[in-house]
Amino acid sequence: MKGIELSVFIITDGNSYKLLPEAKDYKRIGAGDTGLNTGGMGAVSPVPFADVAFMEKVRTTIINPTMSGLKSEGIEYKGFIFFGLINVKGDPFVIEYNARLGDPESEAIIPRIKSDLFDLLEGVANGDLDKRIIEIDDRYCAAVMLASGGYPGHYEKGFEIRGSGRTNDCILFHAGTKIADGKLVTSGGRVLAVSAFGKTLKDALEGSYRNAGLVEFRNIYYRTDIGFDL
């Protein structure tokens, strides 16, 4: 299958479901989607080509049949379902399912959920998700992952992270960090995700990259072309 991939998410109590914001992530370490696969180097939400007509196809040809299939097999699944999809000439096809949210897709979609995420989780636990309200921010959100140089191969850690306090109008999601001797230091391959909003995709990316440039640690690396294919 040839096309552009995207990730679609729902939360379900086993009967009803709520559609969460969709996202597109970037797994390759190098610019232009080159090099080794990683856990994810960035993500954007919403996905420009996933318009109302496309998402209706996703609902009717993928999500609803999946829910019906679970019920017909007697599986009462509660939680998140991640649909790894590909857009082939305007039609969505399934590449994979995951029983979780994605990373770094989460760092682009969770900020866009304006209503209380806990309320949705409670609806799953209580089996009354259909009565809960989900409200989505219509702005774009872009997440850029700051990684340790050498990742996903060999990398060093334990380097002090500076500049996080200078960031503004963004959310820093900590991944591979820890406190050592009272200092914030690197402790993994993917260190921090920098998420920012914008009225346009370009604005969101500019906000993420502006703040990414304020954070410093030895051998810092991040892709500079997130969203390039959209």
KAURUR-V683551 format. One record per backbone hydrogen bond with DSSP energy under -0.5 kcal/mol. NH is the residue of the N-H (numbers start at 1). CO is the residue of the C=O. Records with the same first field share a line. If there is no record, write none. Layout:
NH: CO ; CO
This chain:
4: 87
6: 85
7: 23
8: 83
10: 81
11: 18
12: 79
13: 16
14: 16
18: 11
20: 9
23: 7
24: 44
26: 42
29: 36
30: 34
33: 30
34: 30
38: 27
41: 26
43: 143
44: 24
45: 141
48: 46
50: 47
51: 49
55: 51
56: 52
57: 53
58: 54
59: 55
60: 56
61: 57
62: 58
63: 58
64: 59
66: 62
67: 63
68: 64
69: 65
70: 66
71: 67
72: 68
73: 69
74: 71
75: 70
76: 74
77: 75
79: 12
81: 10
82: 98
83: 8 ; 81
84: 82 ; 96
85: 6 ; 83
86: 93
87: 4
88: 86 ; 91
89: 87
91: 88
93: 86
95: 84
96: 84
98: 82
100: 98
106: 102
108: 105
109: 105
110: 106
112: 109
113: 110
114: 112 ; 135
115: 135
117: 115
120: 116
121: 117
122: 118
123: 119
124: 120
125: 121
126: 122
127: 123
128: 123
129: 123
131: 128
132: 129
137: 112
140: 198
141: 45
142: 196
143: 43
144: 194
145: 41
146: 192
147: 145 ; 221
148: 189
149: 219
151: 148
153: 150
158: 186
161: 184
162: 160 ; 216
166: 163
167: 163 ; 164
171: 195
173: 171 ; 193
174: 172
175: 191
176: 190
177: 175
178: 185
180: 178 ; 183
183: 180
185: 178 ; 183
186: 159
187: 176
188: 176
191: 146 ; 189
192: 146
193: 173
194: 144
195: 171 ; 193
196: 142
198: 140
204: 200
205: 201
206: 202
207: 203
208: 204
209: 205
210: 206
211: 207
212: 208
213: 209
214: 211
215: 211 ; 212
216: 162
220: 217
221: 147
228: 225
230: 227
